[in-house]
């Protein structure tokens, strides 16, 4: 399923990044939130969550586990708490049902 920009405006999201080339993920801010791997057309491939100061580390870990399969870009949705990141991750996984979350 293709990413919908309306999800950037979810009340749990305090700020979000633009889609960036996956190789540039280290430029993302290390804050609590959710990250989304997508292909060049923003078809969602994987959704993961991260706690404070762990965005880059969690993306790196997901890539080591091949959760970036088929992805070319990444987007970050920042939240103001771990709880909101957890709730947002669940909500987005249920909506998009990314294939790489199932393997």
Buried (B, 14 or more C-beta within 10 A) or exposed (E): EEBEEEBBEBEBBBEBBEBBEBEEBEEBEBBBBBBBBBBEEBBBBBBBBBBEEBBBEBBEEBBEEEBBEBBBBBBBBBBBBBEBBBBBBEBBBEEBEBEBBEE
